[in-house]
Amino acid sequence: MPDFQRIKLVCLLSLLSIFVVSAVARNGRMQILPKGTWGGPHIRIIVDGKSATVEYDCAHGTIEGPFSIDGDGKFNFTGKHVRERGGPVRQGKAQDSYPAQYNGWTDGKRMTLAVTLIKPNEDLGTFELTHGDEGRLWKCK
């Protein structure tokens, strides 16, 4: 094989390996939801690694880990959602608790989160959150 063809082959293989490495790096950019506080209008989430607590204006909940994120930043978590009411809570009264699905997207700094009750099938809305933001809540009284 002449030297010119060998050089072309080495250059071609080098370029191909650069494309493969960059594609793998791009798809593996984030694997776990960052710990800490995430907040936005009407919501605050505190992620501690194994679980997360969710606080809404008139509700609260939990999300079960692990907090795995796919290569595109999408996630699908399960947990619990508890409705709250204004005023005092009677002792011994059962909480208004439902299994919930928490789906969304994040780039590690911003998050879009859709919350859906599993039973009954009820869409609770979509929230925009920022990592490090405390959120803005107006609790039921």
N, C-alpha and C positions, 0 to 999 in steps of 0.2 A: 504494500500500500504506500503510495507516494506521501511525502511529508505534508503536502497541502491538504490532501484528503483526510489525513490523520488529524490535522489541526481543526478542520471543519467539523469532524466527528466529535472531538473533545469539546469544542465550543457549543455544539448542539446539545450534547449531554449535560454540559454545565448549565445552559439555559433551562433545560428541562428539569434538572434537579432544583434550580431556584424557584421555578413555578410550583413544583410539588411541595417544597418546604414552606413557601408562603401560603399556599392553600391550606395545608395542615395547621399552620400557626393561626390563620384567620378563623378556622372552624373551631379551634381549641382555645380561643382567647379568654373564655371565662367558664368555669365549671361549677362554682358554688356561689350562691347569693351572698353578697358581702354582709358581715355582721354589723350591728349597730342600729341606729334609729333611721327609719324612713318615714317621711311625713308629707302631707299635702292637705288640701281643703277637705275637712270632715273626716280625716283618717290619720292614724299614727300606728306604725308597726315597729316593734323592737325585736330584732333577730339576734338570738344568742348562740346560734350554731346548731343546736339540737332541736329547738322549737322556737316559735315566735308568738308574741302576744299582739293582738290587734285591738285598737280602741277606735270606735266611731263616735259620732255625736250621741246616739241613743242605742248603742249596742257595744259588745265586745266579743272577742273570740280568740281562738288559738289556731296555729298552723303547725302541723307535724313535719319534722324534717325526715330525711335529709333534704337539703335545699339545692338539688342538682339543677343546673341550667344547661340547655343544649347549646350547640355551637352558634346558633342564631340568636341566643339570648332569651329563648322561650322557656316557660316553665308551667308546671301543672301540679299544684299542691292540694292536699286535703286537710281538713280541720273541722273546727266547730264554730258556730255563730250563735250568740246569745242576745236576744232582744232585751232591751231595758225599757222601763217605764219611769215617768217622773214620779216623784213623791217617795214615801217610805216603802221599804220592802218588808212584807210580812215574814215573820220567822217561820221556817219550815215549808214555805211555799217553793215549789219546784221552779227552776229556771226555765225560761222559754228558749230552749236550746235545740239547734238543728245541725246535722252534718252539712258541711259546706265545701265547695270547690273554689280554689283560688288560682286563676289562670292569668298569664300575662307575658310581659316582655320586659327585659332590663338590659341596659348597657353597663351596669355597675354603678351608675350615678343617677340615672332616671329610671322610673318604673311605671308601666301601665298595668293596672291590676283590675280584673273583672271578678266579681264575687257572685256566686250562684249557690243558692240553697239546693241540696240534692233532693230532700223530701221535706216539704213540697218543692217541686221544681219552680224556683222563683229567682229571677234576676234581680240582684240588689244594686247593680250599677257598676260603673267603671271609674276608677280613681287614678289620678296622676300623682306620683310621689317622687321625692328627691332624697337621696342618701344624705344623712346629716341634718335634715330638716325636721323640726319637732312636730310639724303639722299644726292645723288650726281646727280645734274642736269646740263645739257648742253643746255641752252636755245637757241632757234632759233633766229638768228639775221638778 
